[in-house]
Amino acid sequence: MLDVRRLHMLRTVAARGSIAAAAQSLALSAGAVSQQLSALRREVGVELLRPDGRTVALTEAGRVLLEHADRILAAVQEAESAVAAVKGTVGTTATLAALPSTVARIVAPALIALGSDHPQLVLTCLVTDQAQLRELTLGTVDVVVGQRYHHLPDATPQGIGVTPLLDDPLLVVTAADQGDERPVALRELAEHSLAVPPPTTDCGQAILQACHQAGFTPTTRYVTADIATQLALARAGLATALVPRTAIDPASPGIRTAPIEDRPILRLLFAATRHTETANPTTTAVVAALRTAARENRTPHLPPV
């Protein structure tokens, strides 16, 4: 009989591209992963992996087995959720992955509420700029607070359930002594020097496409994904920044914010979990807390400070 844990290791190696990377994500030694995959190879009687430069790739047999492994592991997840639903109680551990820009005004309030309502739940929070939906499919995390810009394609993997939390507009941020309080037409930013994320990021790509649709190529004097740096440049009067509303501290001094009136750039913040037919009480509680925190942030744009 095939070992479910070994199937999970095979899927992780296929996703990570190497045994070393898979071992790191599984908190195991590379030797331990290699031993388990060798045992899996002996069970099926055929090679599952082949060298591919500095990485490894699946053989044809490996690809076939992985297709079945995905279904098997999904069934295991369904069984775990069904048993948890029968118990009807929130568990003791879970892992949440979130973007830095969502922590202060959504994730932190949700964690406080969870600590009060479910004190037995120990929630590990991973804060990272990297997309975590793949980690969700691999079982490394249980809930992801992610983002998707409305005018960009939806790239949510199969088997992932998404709960919308909040439509979060990008605001135009300048120094407090510059500009005025009126809404800004996106085309006006053609005359500004901007501080924006790299075009390889979701936010940077969304800004670039929105500006092109408005008929201009933005002048990107400063390129950084760090929102604190973008705000510092705006505060100093060196650049205009486009920053998600929830990422701006309402008490932050020295800046002025204004909405984009004609071509708003909106990101959908969502909570993602592995899809199961039966809701898991633990992930359901985490998502509910995130939704409550998000509802409290559905307010107009920030006033000038």
C-alpha positions in Angstrom: 0.0 0.0 0.0 1.3 3.5 -0.9 2.4 5.6 2.0 0.5 9.0 2.0 3.5 10.8 3.6 5.7 9.6 0.7 3.2 10.8 -1.8 3.2 14.2 -0.1 7.0 14.3 -0.3 6.9 13.5 -4.0 4.5 16.3 -4.6 6.7 18.7 -2.6 9.8 17.7 -4.5 8.0 18.3 -7.8 6.8 21.7 -6.7 10.1 22.8 -5.2 12.3 21.4 -8.0 14.9 19.7 -5.7 15.2 17.3 -2.8 17.1 19.9 -0.8 14.4 22.6 -1.2 11.7 20.1 -0.4 13.5 18.9 2.7 13.9 22.5 3.9 10.1 23.2 3.5 9.3 19.9 5.2 11.7 20.5 8.1 13.6 17.3 7.3 17.1 16.4 6.2 17.7 15.9 2.5 18.8 12.4 3.4 15.5 11.6 5.1 13.5 12.8 2.0 15.8 10.8 -0.3 15.3 7.6 1.7 11.5 8.0 1.7 11.4 8.6 -2.0 13.7 5.6 -2.6 11.2 3.5 -0.6 8.3 4.9 -2.7 10.3 4.0 -5.9 10.7 0.4 -4.6 7.0 0.3 -3.8 5.9 1.2 -7.4 8.9 -0.5 -9.1 9.8 2.3 -11.4 11.9 5.5 -11.4 9.9 8.5 -10.4 12.5 11.3 -10.6 15.3 12.1 -13.0 18.2 14.6 -12.8 17.5 17.9 -14.7 20.5 20.1 -14.4 20.8 21.2 -10.8 17.2 20.2 -10.2 15.1 17.1 -10.5 12.1 16.4 -12.7 9.4 13.8 -12.7 9.6 10.9 -15.1 6.5 9.9 -17.0 5.7 7.4 -14.2 6.3 10.1 -11.7 3.8 12.4 -13.4 1.2 9.7 -13.5 1.7 8.9 -9.8 1.5 12.6 -8.9 -1.8 13.0 -10.6 -3.2 10.2 -8.4 -1.3 11.6 -5.4 -3.1 14.9 -5.8 -6.5 13.2 -5.6 -5.4 11.0 -2.7 -4.1 13.8 -0.7 -7.2 15.9 -1.4 -9.3 12.9 -0.1 -7.2 12.8 3.0 -7.8 16.5 3.6 -11.5 16.0 3.1 -11.5 13.2 5.7 -9.6 15.3 8.2 -12.1 18.2 7.7 -15.1 15.8 8.1 -13.8 14.4 11.3 -13.0 17.9 12.6 -16.5 19.0 11.7 -18.0 16.1 13.7 -15.9 17.2 16.7 -17.2 20.7 16.1 -14.4 22.4 18.0 -11.6 24.7 16.9 -8.2 23.0 16.9 -5.0 23.9 18.7 -2.7 24.8 15.8 -2.9 26.6 12.4 -0.6 28.5 10.1 -1.6 31.8 8.5 0.4 33.5 5.7 -0.2 37.2 5.0 1.2 40.1 3.0 3.0 42.7 5.1 0.5 45.4 3.9 -2.4 43.5 5.5 -0.9 43.0 8.9 -1.6 46.2 10.8 -5.3 46.7 10.0 -6.6 43.3 9.2 -4.3 40.4 10.4 -3.4 41.9 13.8 -7.0 42.7 14.8 -8.0 39.2 13.7 -5.3 37.6 15.7 -6.4 39.5 18.8 -10.0 38.4 18.3 -8.9 34.8 17.8 -6.8 34.9 21.0 -9.9 36.0 22.9 -12.4 33.7 21.3 -10.2 30.6 21.0 -7.4 30.8 23.5 -6.4 27.2 22.8 -5.6 28.0 19.2 -1.9 28.7 18.6 -1.7 30.5 15.3 1.6 30.8 13.5 1.7 33.8 11.2 4.1 34.0 8.2 4.5 37.5 6.9 6.0 37.5 3.4 5.9 39.4 0.1 5.9 36.1 -1.8 2.7 34.6 -3.1 1.6 31.8 -0.7 -1.2 30.1 -2.6 1.2 27.3 -3.7 2.2 26.8 -0.1 -1.5 26.3 0.6 -1.8 23.6 -2.0 1.3 21.9 -0.5 -0.1 22.0 3.0 2.6 24.2 4.4 0.0 26.8 5.5 -3.7 26.6 6.3 -5.0 30.1 5.5 -3.6 32.7 3.2 -4.4 36.4 3.2 -3.7 37.3 -0.5 -4.5 39.9 -3.1 -5.6 40.1 -6.7 -5.9 43.3 -8.7 -9.2 43.6 -10.4 -7.9 44.3 -13.9 -5.3 41.4 -13.8 -6.1 37.7 -14.5 -7.2 35.5 -11.7 -4.4 32.9 -11.1 -6.0 31.1 -8.2 -4.9 27.4 -8.4 -7.5 24.6 -8.5 -8.6 23.2 -5.2 -8.4 26.5 -3.4 -11.4 28.2 -1.9 -11.4 32.0 -1.8 -13.4 34.2 0.6 -13.4 38.0 -0.4 -12.4 40.3 2.4 -12.2 43.8 1.1 -11.8 45.9 -2.0 -8.7 48.0 -1.2 -8.0 51.0 -3.4 -4.6 52.4 -4.1 -4.4 56.0 -2.8 -2.2 58.8 -4.2 0.2 59.8 -1.5 2.1 63.1 -1.5 3.8 65.3 1.1 1.3 67.0 3.4 2.2 70.5 2.0 1.7 69.4 -1.6 -1.5 69.1 -3.7 -5.0 69.4 -2.2 -7.7 67.1 -0.9 -9.6 66.6 -4.2 -9.7 63.2 -5.9 -7.0 62.8 -8.6 -7.5 61.7 -12.2 -4.9 59.0 -13.0 -3.8 60.9 -16.1 -2.6 63.8 -13.8 0.2 61.5 -12.5 1.9 61.6 -15.9 3.6 64.8 -14.5 4.7 63.2 -11.3 7.8 61.3 -10.3 6.5 58.1 -8.8 7.7 55.7 -6.1 6.3 52.3 -7.1 6.9 48.6 -6.7 8.9 46.7 -9.3 6.9 45.7 -12.4 7.5 42.1 -11.6 5.2 42.4 -8.5 1.4 42.3 -8.7 1.1 45.9 -7.5 3.8 47.2 -9.8 2.2 45.4 -12.8 -1.3 46.7 -11.8 0.0 50.3 -11.7 1.9 50.1 -14.9 -1.1 48.6 -16.8 -3.5 51.2 -15.3 -1.3 54.1 -16.4 -0.9 52.6 -19.9 -4.7 52.3 -20.1 -4.9 56.0 -19.1 -2.6 56.8 -22.0 0.8 57.4 -20.5 3.9 55.7 -19.3 4.7 56.6 -15.7 7.9 58.2 -14.6 9.2 55.8 -12.0 12.0 57.6 -10.3 12.1 55.2 -7.3 11.4 51.5 -7.5 10.8 49.6 -4.3 8.3 47.1 -2.9 8.8 48.4 0.6 5.7 50.5 1.5 7.5 52.3 4.4 10.1 53.5 1.9 7.5 54.6 -0.6 5.8 56.6 2.2 9.1 58.1 3.4 9.9 59.3 -0.2 6.4 60.9 -0.5 6.7 62.5 3.0 10.0 64.1 1.9 8.4 65.5 -1.2 10.7 63.4 -3.5 8.0 61.3 -5.1 4.3 60.5 -5.3 3.4 57.0 -4.2 0.5 54.8 -4.9 -0.2 52.8 -1.8 -3.1 50.5 -0.7 -5.3 52.2 1.8 -5.1 49.5 4.4 -1.3 49.7 4.3 -1.3 53.4 5.5 -1.3 54.2 9.2 -4.1 56.8 9.8 -1.8 58.5 12.3 1.2 58.7 9.9 2.3 62.4 9.9 3.5 64.5 7.0 1.5 62.9 4.2 -1.7 63.7 2.2 -3.8 61.0 0.6 -6.3 61.2 -2.2 -8.4 58.7 -4.1 -8.1 58.1 -7.9 -11.5 59.2 -9.2 -11.6 58.1 -12.9 -9.6 54.8 -13.1 -9.4 53.4 -9.6 -6.8 50.7 -9.0 -8.4 48.2 -6.7 -6.9 45.1 -5.1 -9.2 42.4 -3.8 -8.0 41.1 -0.5 -9.1 37.6 0.2 -8.7 34.7 2.6 -7.8 31.4 0.8 -8.1 27.9 2.2 -7.8 24.4 0.7 -11.3 23.6 -0.6 -13.1 20.8 1.1 -16.8 19.8 0.9 -17.0 19.9 4.7 -15.9 23.1 6.4 -13.0 22.8 8.8 -13.9 24.5 12.1 -10.4 25.8 12.7 -9.9 27.5 9.3 -13.5 28.7 9.4 -12.8 30.5 12.7 -9.6 32.1 11.2 -11.4 33.3 8.1 -14.4 34.6 10.1 -12.0 36.7 12.3 -10.3 38.1 9.1 -13.7 39.0 7.6 -14.7 40.9 10.8 -11.4 42.8 10.8 -11.9 43.6 7.1 -15.4 44.9 7.6 -14.1 47.4 10.2 -11.7 48.8 7.5 -14.4 49.6 4.9 -14.1 53.3 5.5 -13.5 56.4 3.2 -10.0 57.3 2.2 -7.7 58.8 4.8 -7.8 62.5 5.5 -4.7 64.6 5.1 -2.4 64.6 8.1 
